[in-house]
Amino acid sequence: MVEGGGAEALKDTAMADPQQLRLQKALCAGRSVIGIDISYASVSVAQTAIYRGKPTLIKTAVRSIDISDENQRAAAAIAALKSVLADFNTRRAEIVCVLFGRQAMVENMVLPVMPPGDLVDAIRLEVLNSQHFAIKNPVVDFKVLGRVMDKGVEKMNVMVAAAAKSSVDDLLSHFISQREKPLSGGEAGMADESPLGLNVSAIIPLALAMENIIKKSKLRMEETIAVLEMGTIGTELNFYRNSRLEFSRQITVTGSDLTRSLTRAMFTNAGKIELTLEEAEQIKRDHGLPSPDDDFIINGKISAPQILALLRPRLEQFVGEISRSFDFYRDKMRVGTVDRLIVFGGGARLKGLPGYLNAELNLPVHLGNPLKDIELLYDGVVRNEEEAHRLVLAIGASLGDPHGINLLPSHLKERKKIFVRKIVAGLSAAAVILVLGGAYHGLSAERDANRARLAFSRGEYEGLLPQVERFKGELKVKMLARTRPDMSVLFKQLSYLPRNVCLTEINLDGDRVTLSGMVVGDGREAQEAPAQLVLDLNKDIVSSARLLPSQKMPRTANVTQFQIEGRMGQGEAKK
């Protein structure tokens, strides 16, 4: 994956000769991986198979989603997905989907060395307590990358992915029938278009799909690269060193934000100027981001300086977030510089954006080419440059390992494992029967059948044992999380104490908390401050908080001691 065009090498698939199409059909019917990216406006699909010993892109397609009626968007997305997959052979393919949104994150964690069973519990607790994730009811998976030295102590470097279960369920609702759907309910309009009934093999975050493309790069592998994926409703900035993901962060400015910026009203000497969304999209597509020296007028309505003025606030916010992410990454990972920034996604096609970011960030910025260093079955597998940019995440998903990090819910993973076990156990049992039949020809067929059934049942029983142990571990973690008081909200409230109030002691016994402190002042001021603190704690943090009788300190006339008791839990405002 490097910067640079490649558009001139893209040809229409109609130019493929009959021999290439026959080869494509044969490869599509064999073992392959189909990557799927369901974005806000389109469905992109890419299929990869091993050809001549290398992962090769053998087929792609893109379908737009009809979003004229937002209430029917879920049904429209399923219709587009059905339409595009109708041309793909999915019978022997692994289906890998990309999850992109604010409720999906990837992070490298450094944890103490521990057994695998304890590591699962430790990661789940870390995710639940991490402010960086802040994801409700997360689905979590991880991969141990190796050992690192941290202040002279050997620790484990673990890549952790987490996503809100509601987001995972929403993605799966495009594939799984209503009776098999996970916990979340469907959107309005789902009944109008039923899901495909197709089994998904894996769900991976955007950052890992991009990593699969970066690993294919043949140039400058030891670089530190920042990759910006700018979509219509989401933007993500990821950092890769030696082709491995190190840090991921969401950026709040998206492609649709820039479009909406162009629709703001502007008053000039000629009167009020206000573009429609369609006009704004056309300006972005045809003219892009003007330079300060440009002086042209579009459709006799708006000039280049006016376009730049409308976009500037969002662009400055955009650059500010990227710059802060660079600083945070350098500080967290202790790296010197980032070598370059590569821009992908629909927003990446905004003409002039790479040059603007180059000037503002003082860093080489390039438009990404998702097909660079990717093996293609023939030149027309991807029709044109526009589709290449829309396919980048689907291509990345198709190049990945379906058995790597996977945010598929555990019960669906286990269902697939059990299915494979049954096939393997069935084949093994058949082989055993044949061997025994040759060695003990005189034994009855009934005895052979009983032995085969016994072996099959024993295999299923042993296969279920790890799942039972995993459930026990997850239950233990959940029980610990529920019974452990959350002190962070209490400390946050206490950080806003008035200047004349000083805490001297905090005691926590189970869920009972006792606060001791002093108030500097006399009369009404000394009485009101502790009482107000009790009211604040009762609102959100401590239930049944009460103020114990205060007393004057023996040698200081204007200092009053106070003591507050209560139980950690929801206050009166949340009951």
KEVO-887405 format. One line per 2 residues: number of its first residue (from 1); for each residue x, z, y of C-alpha. Coordinates in nm, 3 decimals. Each point is the difference from the previous one (the first is absolute). Layout:
# KEVO-887405
NUM) X Z Y | ...
***
This chain:
# KEVO-887405
1) 0.000 0.000 0.000 | 0.163 -0.116 0.321
3) -0.112 -0.120 0.336 | -0.059 -0.364 0.082
5) -0.259 -0.272 -0.039 | -0.034 -0.195 -0.321
7) -0.329 -0.156 0.111 | 0.137 -0.350 -0.038
9) 0.057 0.066 -0.372 | -0.364 0.090 -0.062
11) -0.212 -0.280 -0.140 | -0.364 -0.028 -0.101
13) -0.072 0.085 -0.364 | -0.171 -0.338 -0.039
15) 0.350 -0.154 0.000 | 0.084 0.165 -0.335
17) 0.033 -0.258 -0.279 | -0.203 0.028 -0.326
19) 0.297 0.137 -0.193 | 0.044 0.286 0.248
21) -0.370 0.082 -0.015 | 0.006 0.008 -0.382
23) 0.300 0.234 0.012 | -0.181 0.218 0.256
25) -0.309 0.023 -0.223 | 0.209 0.098 -0.302
27) 0.186 0.273 0.192 | -0.323 0.135 0.151
29) -0.143 0.043 -0.352 | 0.298 0.209 -0.113
31) 0.135 0.339 0.100 | 0.006 0.029 0.379
33) -0.056 0.233 0.296 | -0.272 -0.075 0.256
35) 0.048 0.168 0.338 | -0.310 0.047 0.217
37) -0.019 0.094 0.369 | -0.349 0.062 0.139
39) 0.044 0.014 0.379 | -0.262 0.027 0.273
41) -0.054 -0.375 0.034 | 0.121 -0.158 -0.325
43) 0.087 0.036 -0.368 | 0.348 -0.118 -0.104
45) 0.106 -0.049 -0.363 | 0.343 -0.086 -0.144
47) 0.089 -0.044 -0.368 | 0.353 0.041 -0.138
49) 0.130 -0.071 -0.350 | 0.341 -0.012 -0.167
51) 0.121 -0.362 -0.001 | 0.352 -0.097 -0.105
53) 0.088 0.369 -0.012 | -0.103 0.077 0.361
55) -0.317 0.138 0.165 | -0.156 -0.313 0.148
57) -0.294 -0.043 0.236 | -0.232 -0.233 -0.190
59) -0.329 0.009 0.194 | -0.147 0.129 0.328
61) -0.329 -0.012 0.188 | -0.158 0.145 0.315
63) -0.372 0.040 0.078 | -0.150 0.118 0.328
65) -0.254 0.283 -0.001 | -0.327 -0.066 0.183
67) -0.011 0.289 0.250 | -0.290 -0.128 0.211
69) -0.204 0.299 -0.121 | 0.211 0.316 -0.009
71) -0.263 0.183 -0.208 | 0.045 -0.259 -0.275
73) 0.379 -0.009 0.016 | 0.050 0.170 -0.341
75) -0.222 -0.256 -0.173 | 0.172 -0.283 0.192
77) 0.342 0.126 -0.114 | -0.114 0.005 -0.365
79) -0.141 -0.352 0.039 | 0.333 -0.124 0.141
81) 0.190 0.178 -0.280 | -0.222 -0.160 -0.266
83) 0.043 -0.341 0.161 | 0.379 0.015 0.011
85) 0.044 0.150 -0.350 | -0.229 -0.263 -0.154
87) 0.303 -0.235 0.006 | 0.233 0.254 -0.169
89) 0.040 0.082 -0.369 | -0.009 0.382 -0.009
91) -0.035 0.048 -0.377 | 0.364 0.095 -0.067
93) 0.100 0.093 0.354 | 0.087 0.337 0.150
95) -0.205 0.053 0.319 | 0.195 0.176 0.280
97) -0.180 0.077 0.328 | 0.151 0.097 0.337
99) -0.141 0.301 0.185 | 0.052 -0.015 0.377
101) -0.136 0.250 0.249 | 0.046 0.330 0.178
103) -0.102 0.188 -0.314 | 0.296 -0.128 -0.206
105) 0.358 0.117 0.051 | 0.342 -0.018 -0.170
107) 0.282 0.248 0.056 | 0.336 0.092 -0.152
109) 0.022 0.369 -0.088 | 0.306 0.205 -0.091
111) -0.099 0.274 -0.246 | 0.188 0.254 -0.215
113) 0.094 -0.115 -0.349 | -0.279 0.106 -0.241
115) -0.163 -0.103 -0.329 | -0.246 -0.294 0.012
117) -0.303 0.225 -0.055 | 0.090 0.226 0.293
119) 0.088 -0.302 0.215 | -0.359 -0.129 -0.019
121) -0.138 0.332 0.128 | 0.268 0.027 0.271
123) -0.073 -0.350 0.136 | -0.375 0.062 0.010
125) 0.050 0.323 0.192 | 0.244 -0.173 0.237
127) -0.253 -0.276 0.072 | -0.286 0.248 0.053
129) 0.211 0.205 0.244 | 0.166 -0.294 0.176
131) -0.116 -0.071 0.357 | 0.148 -0.351 -0.033
133) -0.251 -0.099 -0.266 | -0.309 0.190 0.125
135) -0.207 -0.186 -0.261 | -0.319 0.154 -0.135
137) -0.032 0.010 -0.380 | 0.311 -0.215 -0.064
139) 0.089 -0.211 -0.301 | 0.374 0.053 -0.055
141) 0.271 -0.175 -0.201 | 0.378 0.013 0.020
143) 0.327 -0.141 -0.129 | 0.330 0.189 -0.035
145) 0.268 -0.212 0.171 | 0.300 0.213 -0.097
147) 0.203 0.303 0.102 | 0.136 0.076 0.349
149) 0.218 0.274 0.147 | -0.170 0.211 0.268
151) 0.232 0.252 0.169 | 0.211 0.021 -0.313
153) -0.301 0.043 -0.234 | -0.108 -0.272 -0.244
155) -0.364 -0.098 0.051 | -0.242 -0.273 -0.108
157) -0.089 -0.299 0.219 | -0.365 -0.086 -0.071
159) -0.211 -0.282 0.145 | -0.355 0.130 0.038
161) -0.309 -0.212 0.070 | -0.336 0.152 0.094
163) -0.336 -0.140 0.103 | -0.344 0.140 0.072
165) -0.214 -0.027 -0.312 | -0.281 -0.144 0.213
167) 0.227 -0.291 0.100 | 0.101 -0.060 -0.361
169) -0.364 0.008 -0.109 | -0.099 -0.243 0.276
171) 0.262 -0.246 -0.124 | -0.104 0.042 -0.364
173) -0.367 -0.054 0.092 | 0.081 -0.372 0.034
175) 0.096 -0.014 -0.368 | -0.178 0.272 -0.197
177) -0.372 -0.015 -0.081 | -0.237 0.262 0.145
179) -0.021 0.205 -0.318 | 0.381 0.022 -0.019
181) 0.062 0.066 0.369 | 0.212 0.304 0.095
183) -0.130 0.286 0.212 | -0.072 -0.177 0.328
185) -0.326 -0.181 0.060 | -0.025 -0.364 0.105
187) -0.074 -0.136 0.345 | -0.327 -0.151 0.104
189) -0.029 -0.349 -0.138 | 0.195 0.064 -0.320
191) -0.315 -0.060 -0.206 | -0.015 -0.354 0.135
193) 0.333 -0.091 -0.160 | 0.100 0.180 -0.320
195) 0.370 0.071 -0.072 | 0.206 -0.222 -0.229
197) 0.027 0.234 -0.297 | 0.376 -0.065 -0.002
199) 0.248 0.270 -0.104 | 0.265 0.078 0.262
201) 0.345 0.080 -0.144 | 0.158 0.157 0.308
203) -0.054 0.085 0.367 | 0.310 0.015 0.220
205) 0.053 0.080 0.371 | 0.097 -0.272 0.247
207) 0.354 0.134 0.037 | 0.075 -0.052 -0.370
209) -0.145 -0.353 0.001 | 0.238 -0.085 0.286
211) 0.290 0.162 -0.189 | -0.056 -0.241 -0.290
213) 0.050 -0.296 0.236 | 0.306 0.154 0.166
215) 0.163 0.053 -0.341 | -0.010 -0.378 -0.051
217) 0.220 -0.058 0.304 | 0.341 -0.144 -0.083
219) 0.158 0.063 0.341 | 0.150 0.313 0.158
221) -0.132 0.244 -0.263 | 0.176 0.300 0.159
223) -0.192 -0.024 0.325 | -0.245 0.252 0.141
225) -0.311 -0.203 0.078 | -0.321 0.095 0.179
227) -0.306 -0.198 -0.106 | -0.310 -0.009 0.220
229) -0.323 -0.107 -0.172 | -0.250 -0.063 0.281
231) -0.352 -0.067 -0.123 | -0.338 -0.030 0.163
233) -0.101 0.365 -0.041 | 0.325 0.167 -0.104
235) 0.373 -0.007 0.074 | 0.273 0.162 -0.209
237) 0.373 0.035 0.066 | 0.227 0.045 -0.303
239) 0.375 0.053 -0.024 | 0.206 -0.131 -0.293
241) 0.367 0.070 -0.069 | 0.176 -0.193 -0.276
243) -0.340 -0.156 -0.077 | -0.155 0.342 -0.073
245) -0.282 0.160 0.198 | 0.113 0.309 0.191
247) -0.265 0.069 0.264 | -0.353 -0.116 0.084
249) -0.214 0.059 0.308 | -0.336 -0.124 0.131
251) -0.011 -0.164 0.348 | -0.330 0.038 0.187
253) 0.013 -0.337 0.184 | -0.146 -0.284 -0.209
255) -0.062 -0.372 0.038 | -0.364 0.061 0.097
257) 0.114 0.240 0.275 | 0.196 -0.281 0.164
259) -0.301 -0.231 -0.030 | -0.233 0.256 0.159
261) 0.252 0.052 0.281 | -0.048 -0.362 0.100
263) -0.377 0.049 0.029 | 0.025 0.264 0.275
265) -0.153 -0.106 0.330 | 0.241 -0.097 0.278
267) -0.093 -0.056 0.366 | 0.193 -0.261 0.197
269) -0.045 -0.197 0.322 | -0.191 -0.257 -0.204
271) -0.239 0.266 -0.131 | -0.045 0.188 -0.327
273) 0.188 -0.121 -0.310 | -0.118 0.116 -0.342
275) 0.091 -0.173 -0.329 | -0.206 0.003 -0.317
277) 0.153 0.109 -0.331 | 0.009 -0.363 -0.112
279) 0.184 -0.106 0.317 | 0.245 0.290 -0.038
281) 0.077 -0.096 -0.361 | 0.054 -0.362 0.102
283) 0.242 0.103 0.276 | 0.195 0.215 -0.247
285) 0.010 -0.285 -0.252 | 0.081 -0.288 0.238
287) 0.201 0.163 0.279 | 0.105 0.344 -0.124
289) 0.184 0.245 0.222 | 0.114 -0.166 0.325
291) 0.345 0.070 0.139 | 0.034 0.140 0.355
293) 0.113 -0.344 0.121 | -0.302 -0.190 -0.135
295) -0.248 -0.131 0.257 | -0.286 -0.190 -0.164
297) -0.378 0.022 0.003 | -0.209 -0.017 -0.319
299) -0.332 -0.187 0.017 | 0.007 0.041 0.377
301) -0.098 0.363 -0.053 | 0.298 0.235 -0.049
303) 0.370 -0.029 0.082 | 0.307 0.102 -0.197
305) 0.082 0.300 0.230 | -0.360 0.122 -0.037
307) 0.024 -0.019 -0.380 | 0.323 0.199 0.012
309) -0.161 0.258 0.231 | -0.291 0.051 -0.241
311) 0.230 0.038 -0.302 | 0.271 0.214 0.165
313) -0.158 0.350 -0.048 | -0.049 -0.052 -0.373
315) 0.340 -0.164 -0.040 | 0.172 0.292 0.174
317) -0.184 0.243 -0.231 | 0.101 -0.218 -0.296
319) 0.368 -0.003 0.094 | -0.008 0.375 0.071
321) -0.132 0.084 -0.347 | 0.253 -0.228 -0.169
323) 0.286 0.150 0.202 | -0.105 0.358 -0.086
325) -0.024 -0.096 -0.369 | 0.355 -0.139 0.016
327) 0.126 0.327 0.154 | -0.182 0.212 -0.258
329) 0.137 -0.211 -0.287 | 0.359 0.021 0.127
331) -0.030 0.378 0.036 | -0.174 0.057 -0.336
333) 0.222 -0.226 -0.211 | 0.317 0.052 0.207
335) 0.072 -0.371 0.035 | 0.184 -0.161 0.288
337) -0.182 -0.323 0.077 | -0.276 -0.227 -0.122
339) 0.140 -0.351 -0.044 | -0.314 -0.200 0.073
341) -0.378 -0.001 0.020 | -0.207 -0.250 -0.202
343) -0.362 -0.061 0.105 | -0.272 -0.099 -0.248
345) -0.380 -0.020 -0.002 | -0.265 -0.172 0.210
347) 0.128 0.164 0.318 | 0.348 -0.135 -0.075
349) -0.126 -0.350 0.075 | -0.056 0.094 0.367
351) 0.230 -0.246 0.171 | 0.270 0.175 0.203
353) -0.039 0.343 -0.169 | 0.342 0.002 -0.175
355) 0.174 -0.092 0.328 | -0.187 0.272 0.190
357) 0.088 0.268 -0.258 | 0.360 -0.124 -0.003
359) 0.031 0.054 0.375 | -0.180 0.337 0.003
361) 0.168 0.155 -0.306 | 0.345 -0.157 0.053
363) -0.001 -0.092 -0.369 | -0.003 -0.333 -0.190
365) -0.367 -0.074 -0.075 | -0.105 -0.289 -0.225
367) -0.318 -0.147 -0.140 | -0.009 0.060 -0.375
369) -0.009 -0.277 -0.259 | -0.171 0.140 -0.313
371) 0.107 -0.297 -0.215 | 0.373 0.022 0.068
373) 0.186 0.069 -0.328 | -0.329 -0.005 -0.198
375) -0.003 -0.230 -0.304 | -0.286 -0.253 0.030
377) -0.139 -0.201 -0.290 | -0.019 -0.297 0.241
379) 0.004 -0.041 0.379 | -0.378 -0.015 0.041
381) -0.077 0.338 -0.162 | -0.052 0.128 0.358
383) -0.178 -0.254 0.216 | 0.133 0.076 0.349
385) 0.174 0.254 0.222 | -0.320 0.172 0.109
387) -0.100 0.071 -0.360 | 0.354 0.114 -0.078
389) -0.033 0.281 0.257 | -0.345 0.096 -0.129
391) 0.134 0.010 -0.357 | 0.302 0.222 0.062
393) -0.153 0.322 -0.142 | -0.162 -0.176 -0.296
395) 0.335 -0.162 -0.085 | 0.172 0.338 0.026
397) -0.258 0.156 -0.234 | 0.044 -0.281 -0.256
399) 0.378 0.056 -0.003 | -0.028 0.372 -0.071
401) 0.009 0.207 -0.317 | -0.357 0.087 -0.109
403) 0.148 0.303 -0.177 | 0.172 0.141 0.311
405) -0.165 0.211 0.272 | -0.373 -0.040 -0.048
407) -0.282 0.158 0.206 | -0.263 -0.089 -0.257
409) -0.206 0.316 -0.078 | 0.131 0.186 -0.304
411) -0.314 -0.049 -0.211 | 0.032 -0.379 0.037
413) 0.370 0.013 -0.088 | -0.078 0.202 -0.311
415) -0.280 -0.238 -0.100 | 0.250 -0.287 0.003
417) 0.260 0.203 -0.193 | -0.256 0.094 -0.265
419) -0.104 -0.364 -0.033 | 0.363 -0.107 -0.054
421) 0.056 0.289 -0.242 | -0.298 -0.107 -0.205
423) 0.134 -0.352 -0.026 | 0.348 0.118 -0.096
425) -0.138 0.259 -0.241 | -0.226 -0.259 -0.156
427) 0.288 -0.242 -0.051 | 0.219 0.278 -0.138
429) -0.272 0.108 -0.239 | -0.042 -0.357 -0.122
431) 0.374 -0.028 -0.061 | 0.004 0.329 -0.191
433) -0.287 -0.118 -0.218 | 0.187 -0.319 -0.088
435) 0.318 0.189 -0.090 | -0.181 0.258 -0.210
437) -0.203 -0.271 -0.166 | 0.320 -0.169 -0.120
439) 0.170 0.321 -0.113 | -0.300 0.163 -0.160
441) -0.202 -0.291 -0.125 | -0.194 0.220 -0.234
443) -0.145 0.228 0.274 | -0.361 -0.054 0.090
445) -0.104 -0.171 0.325 | -0.202 0.309 0.096
447) 0.310 0.223 -0.004 | 0.192 -0.250 0.217
449) -0.282 -0.015 0.251 | -0.016 0.381 0.023
451) 0.373 0.025 0.066 | -0.021 -0.264 0.271
453) -0.287 0.183 0.173 | 0.190 0.328 -0.023
455) 0.312 -0.154 0.159 | -0.208 -0.157 0.276
457) -0.178 0.330 0.076 | 0.330 0.190 0.007
459) 0.142 -0.252 0.249 | -0.304 0.038 0.228
461) 0.026 0.382 -0.018 | 0.370 0.002 0.090
463) -0.062 -0.248 0.278 | -0.260 0.228 0.159
465) 0.225 0.310 0.003 | 0.206 -0.105 0.310
467) -0.323 -0.072 0.186 | -0.134 0.351 -0.079
469) 0.325 0.159 0.122 | -0.015 -0.209 0.318
471) -0.358 0.114 0.066 | 0.109 0.363 -0.047
473) 0.278 -0.046 0.256 | -0.233 -0.165 0.252
475) -0.254 0.282 -0.044 | 0.271 0.261 0.059
477) 0.110 -0.174 0.322 | -0.358 -0.024 0.126
479) -0.064 0.369 -0.071 | 0.317 0.098 0.187
481) -0.094 -0.220 0.295 | -0.349 0.151 0.020
483) 0.109 0.365 -0.017 | 0.293 -0.029 0.239
485) -0.095 0.093 0.360 | 0.090 -0.265 0.259
487) 0.206 0.186 0.260 | 0.086 -0.310 0.205
489) -0.328 0.006 0.196 | 0.049 0.372 0.074
491) 0.353 -0.054 0.132 | -0.120 -0.293 0.209
493) -0.268 0.218 0.166 | 0.249 0.282 0.061
495) 0.235 -0.242 0.176 | -0.251 -0.016 0.289
497) 0.002 0.375 0.079 | -0.005 0.100 0.372
499) 0.334 0.096 0.149 | -0.097 0.368 0.027
501) -0.083 0.026 -0.374 | 0.279 0.057 -0.251
503) -0.031 0.018 -0.381 | 0.218 0.259 -0.172
505) -0.105 -0.034 -0.364 | -0.197 -0.229 -0.238
507) -0.089 0.128 -0.349 | -0.169 -0.210 -0.272
509) -0.133 0.171 -0.313 | -0.177 -0.260 -0.213
511) -0.252 -0.150 0.242 | -0.003 0.308 0.228
513) 0.201 -0.036 0.322 | 0.097 0.270 0.251
515) 0.136 -0.081 0.348 | 0.171 0.263 0.218
517) 0.105 -0.051 0.359 | 0.016 0.116 0.361
519) -0.169 -0.094 0.327 | 0.185 0.047 0.329
521) -0.244 0.106 0.273 | -0.260 0.260 0.088
523) -0.374 0.023 0.011 | -0.219 -0.299 -0.070
525) 0.291 -0.237 -0.067 | 0.130 0.220 -0.283
527) -0.346 0.017 -0.158 | -0.099 -0.368 0.028
529) 0.314 -0.163 -0.148 | -0.028 0.152 -0.354
531) -0.376 -0.052 -0.001 | 0.040 -0.367 0.090
533) 0.257 -0.039 -0.279 | -0.252 0.141 -0.249
535) -0.262 -0.250 0.120 | 0.242 -0.292 -0.036
537) 0.103 0.100 -0.351 | -0.361 0.044 -0.113
539) -0.084 -0.354 0.115 | 0.227 -0.201 -0.229
541) 0.248 0.207 -0.195 | -0.077 0.359 -0.100
543) -0.333 0.128 -0.125 | -0.120 0.352 0.090
545) 0.285 0.054 0.247 | -0.036 0.333 0.181
547) 0.196 0.192 0.261 | 0.112 0.350 -0.095
549) -0.002 0.272 0.270 | 0.287 -0.051 0.247
551) 0.235 0.267 0.130 | 0.245 0.038 0.287
553) 0.367 -0.002 -0.079 | 0.145 0.346 0.068
555) 0.263 -0.085 0.267 | -0.135 -0.317 0.155
557) -0.320 0.033 0.200 | -0.080 -0.372 0.032
559) 0.049 -0.104 -0.368 | -0.286 0.021 -0.253
561) 0.037 -0.043 -0.374 | -0.263 -0.184 -0.206
563) -0.064 -0.077 -0.363 | -0.228 -0.268 -0.150
565) -0.116 -0.019 -0.362 | -0.184 -0.280 -0.184
567) 0.000 -0.236 -0.294 | 0.146 -0.352 -0.007
569) -0.281 -0.257 -0.024 | -0.249 -0.198 0.204
571) -0.116 0.166 0.319 | -0.353 0.028 0.129
573) 0.004 -0.345 0.164 | 0.041 -0.174 -0.337
575) -0.240 0.209 -0.207
***
